[in-house]
Amino acid sequence: MKKSPKISEAEWEVMKVLWLESPKTANQVVDNLKDKTSWNPRTIRTLIGRLVRKKALGFTQDQKDKRKYLYYPLVSEGETARSLCEYL
């Protein structure tokens, strides 16, 4: 069984947005988090990039606008929570 990646509390917030509804663009994730956090949009984009590198998020090009990418979770919330519990 493939192990879920270890994610930080901040990365968890990004994942929660995408677990609720995906795929989303980075701008949509930023919009979802701007009222819940005081994070700079650049910070949120950095977290998205980290999650892609950790293989927690995947992405595809938007068919309507090729300059945008749509992000979606590659791991379930349950898998990630179990992995976190094992880590603690």
C-alpha positions as CSV (number, residue, x, y, z in Angstrom):
1,M,0.0,0.0,0.0
2,K,1.3,3.4,-1.0
3,K,2.0,5.7,1.9
4,S,0.3,9.1,2.0
5,P,2.7,12.1,2.0
6,K,3.3,14.0,5.2
7,I,1.7,17.3,5.0
8,S,1.9,20.4,7.2
9,E,-1.0,22.1,8.9
10,A,-0.9,24.9,6.3
11,E,-0.9,22.3,3.5
12,W,-3.8,20.6,5.2
13,E,-5.9,23.8,4.8
14,V,-5.2,23.8,1.0
15,M,-6.1,20.1,0.8
16,K,-9.4,20.7,2.6
17,V,-10.5,23.2,0.0
18,L,-9.8,20.7,-2.8
19,W,-11.3,17.7,-0.9
20,L,-14.6,19.7,-0.7
21,E,-14.6,20.5,-4.4
22,S,-12.2,19.9,-7.2
23,P,-10.7,20.5,-9.7
24,K,-10.0,24.2,-8.9
25,T,-7.6,26.7,-10.3
26,A,-4.9,28.3,-8.0
27,N,-7.0,31.5,-8.0
28,Q,-10.1,29.6,-6.8
29,V,-8.1,28.1,-4.0
30,V,-6.7,31.5,-3.1
31,D,-10.3,32.9,-3.1
32,N,-11.5,30.1,-0.8
33,L,-8.7,30.7,1.7
34,K,-8.5,34.5,1.7
35,D,-11.3,34.9,4.3
36,K,-10.2,32.0,6.5
37,T,-6.5,32.9,6.6
38,S,-4.3,36.0,6.5
39,W,-2.0,34.3,3.9
40,N,-0.6,36.1,0.9
41,P,-1.8,34.6,-2.4
42,R,1.9,33.8,-3.2
43,T,2.1,31.7,0.0
44,I,-1.0,29.7,-1.0
45,R,0.5,29.1,-4.5
46,T,3.8,27.9,-2.8
47,L,1.8,25.5,-0.7
48,I,0.0,24.2,-3.9
49,G,3.4,23.7,-5.5
50,R,4.7,21.8,-2.5
51,L,1.7,19.5,-2.5
52,V,2.2,18.8,-6.2
53,R,5.9,17.9,-5.5
54,K,4.7,15.6,-2.6
55,K,2.2,14.0,-5.0
56,A,-0.7,14.9,-2.8
57,L,-2.1,17.1,-5.7
58,G,-2.3,16.5,-9.4
59,F,-3.0,19.0,-12.1
60,T,-4.2,19.3,-15.6
61,Q,-4.5,22.1,-18.1
62,D,-7.8,24.0,-18.3
63,Q,-9.4,23.2,-21.6
64,K,-10.9,26.7,-21.9
65,D,-7.8,28.6,-21.0
66,K,-4.5,26.8,-21.6
67,R,-2.6,29.2,-19.3
68,K,-4.5,27.9,-16.2
69,Y,-4.1,24.7,-14.4
70,L,-6.7,22.8,-12.5
71,Y,-5.6,21.1,-9.3
72,Y,-7.2,18.0,-7.7
73,P,-6.3,15.7,-4.8
74,L,-4.4,12.5,-5.4
75,V,-4.9,11.2,-1.9
76,S,-8.1,11.0,0.1
77,E,-8.7,12.9,3.3
78,G,-9.1,9.6,5.2
79,E,-5.7,8.2,3.9
80,T,-4.0,11.4,4.9
81,A,-5.5,11.6,8.3
82,R,-4.5,7.9,9.0
83,S,-1.0,8.7,7.9
84,L,-0.9,11.7,10.2
85,C,-2.1,9.6,13.1
86,E,0.6,7.0,12.4
87,Y,3.2,9.8,12.3
88,L,2.2,11.1,15.7
